[in-house]
Structures are given as C-alpha cells and as structure tokens.
C-alpha cells in the first residue's frame, strides 16, 4: 500500500484531483482490527464536477505511467486501487474533514472515524451494517454524539438507530 500512496500523492501534486482520502475497509485499519478487503478505495475531489467522465484523467495518468487497468481498478504495485469521486454531500464533507495520517512514512488522508461509520450507515448493505456495528463496538474513541449529529444532518438517523439496536442486541 505504501507504493500506491506515493503514486496517489504524485497525482495530487500534479493536480489530477484536488484532494483525496482513503475510505472503505482499508480506512478502518487505521482505527480497528482490519477486515479482509480486495482493494484500496480512494475518494477524490475532482475539480470539474460537471465532467461526464470525472475519472478519465486518473485513468489516462495510469496508462501514461504504465499501471495496468483492470475494470474499475488501477493496479499499483499489485494493489487494486479504486478511485471514487466524492458524489454526495456526506462523502464530500467526509473528504473535506479527513484526517492527515502517516502510513509507513508516507503522508496520506483518511476518512475520520465518525464519517467512516456514517458512510457505512448511509450505504447500508449487509456488510456495511455489520462493519458499522463492529466499528462502534471496537473503536472506543469513537464520538457517538458526533456520529449521531452527522446521521441526523444527512437524513440517515433511522438507519443509525437500527445499527445501534443491532449493537445493543450483542
């Protein structure tokens, strides 16, 4: 993952996107025990959001730099990386409030824990419900009051309440 982050930071410095943060399962490893995952999800802020093909410049960069492309992934040093545009208000805010962190000497940005859980709740697939519940149980510094505020703000409070009910059943 270190090599992938170095390449992602190169794209950021080149201006291909104006900001990024690690999301998904890989982001959870910065806070709790990791889960099995296939790829690295990178949420990006694309400067021209009206572009009908917002990731084209990222894929062009990959081709120009001889990184293989496999479906929606760019393979960087063997690691599938999926770039996801920040596509809704919760994800845009989570990107803007991401935390600067270090991974093996490489600077990176990671979705803050309360936003990471809120995104899981918003997505609400069975795997996300399970991960959200486990994250809430396992990550003791999680600010549950802040998480609840975020869920209210983005209209997902009913889903939040269902997750909390699942958590309390354990």
ZIQUIDA-V330124 format. One record per helix or strand. SS is the DSSP state (alpha for helix, beta for strand). FROM is the first residue (numbers start at 1). TO is the last residue. If there is no record, write none. Layout:
SS&FROM&TO + SS&FROM&TO
This chain:
alpha&2&14 + beta&19&23 + alpha&24&28 + beta&40&45 + alpha&56&64 + beta&69&70 + beta&73&76 + beta&79&85 + alpha&89&96 + beta&99&103 + beta&106&110 + alpha&113&123 + alpha&126&138 + alpha&144&153 + alpha&157&169
